[in-house]
Amino acid sequence: MKKTILRVLAVVLTASTISISAPVAPEAQVVGHGVRADGYSLTIAARSDEDGADGTATLVDGETKSRVKIDITSIVIKETDRHAILTGVVTSATGDYASVLPGTEVNFSVIDDGEGKEAIDQFQRPSGFGIKTEKPVPIIKGNFQVRGDA
């Protein structure tokens, strides 16, 4: 009888100390790869939730092979729900961008135009380290997915 009571008590105590929680869905997510007609390509995998943003992006100049790697620190979804404005800090840069110091803050955007042959996603090169601010430019190859609410 004592063993049964102790087992029941152990089960009750164990069950009361276990915390079961569902995984937290991201508030925003931006993933994909795209290549523009001017040769620039962007690869990104980033998400944000109530704890902040996390992820990386890499911009490559197809002509010079110059590369910038960025740690994402913020994702803001615009009113279209498929337009993300991202902020990050440069972690490394090569080639024409080698003078960009790690820690330099940059901003850029990605637009997801949906799926299918008629969809034309776009991205904007990061501004903040000598690249002239531009409007987002359509990609000719690849796909971006922007998820989240404005």
Secondary structure, DSSP 8 states (H G I E B T S, - for coil): -HHHHHHHHHHHHHHHH---------SEEEEEEEEETTSEEEEEEEEEETTEEEEEEEEEETTT--EEEEEEEEEEE-TTSSEEEEEEEEEEEEGGGTTS-TT-EEEEEEE---SSTT---EE---BSSS------EEEEEEEEEEEE--
